[in-house]
Amino acid sequence: MNGELVSRLLEGGAKSGFGASAATAPGGRLVAWIRAGVGLVSLWMLRSRERRALARLDDRLLKDVGINPADAWEESRKPFWKS
């Protein structure tokens, strides 16, 4: 799939031809699944990035934001799919 088609599918609305009835249209379920999948992968990427950043903070910075170093270590070791 080219990038323009993917972005049109994910945007929805009049420009892509998917309106409010997209869920009942023949391709609507596929679009809903794609959107859900993209949302899930985005969430996983955000968690992974935040946990790597948390692991890089020193004790002084952790204290500034009110996080115990042990809690930060535990959180940073979680896999990306766990909340």
Secondary structure as the mmCIF struct_conf table of DSSP 4:
data_model
#
loop_
_struct_conf.conf_type_id
_struct_conf.id
_struct_conf.beg_label_comp_id
_struct_conf.beg_label_asym_id
_struct_conf.beg_label_seq_id
_struct_conf.end_label_comp_id
_struct_conf.end_label_asym_id
_struct_conf.end_label_seq_id
HELX_RH_AL_P HELX_RH_AL_P1 GLY A 3 GLU A 11
HELX_RH_AL_P HELX_RH_AL_P2 GLY A 13 SER A 16
TURN_TY1_P TURN_TY1_P1 GLY A 17 GLY A 17
STRN STRN1 PHE A 18 PHE A 18
HELX_RH_3T_P HELX_RH_3T_P1 ALA A 20 ALA A 23
TURN_TY1_P TURN_TY1_P2 THR A 24 THR A 24
BEND BEND1 ALA A 25 ALA A 25
TURN_TY1_P TURN_TY1_P3 PRO A 26 GLY A 27
HELX_RH_AL_P HELX_RH_AL_P3 GLY A 28 ARG A 56
HELX_RH_AL_P HELX_RH_AL_P4 ASP A 59 VAL A 65
TURN_TY1_P TURN_TY1_P4 GLY A 66 GLY A 66
HELX_RH_AL_P HELX_RH_AL_P5 PRO A 69 SER A 76
TURN_TY1_P TURN_TY1_P5 ARG A 77 ARG A 77
BEND BEND2 LYS A 78 LYS A 78
TURN_TY1_P TURN_TY1_P6 PHE A 80 TRP A 81
#
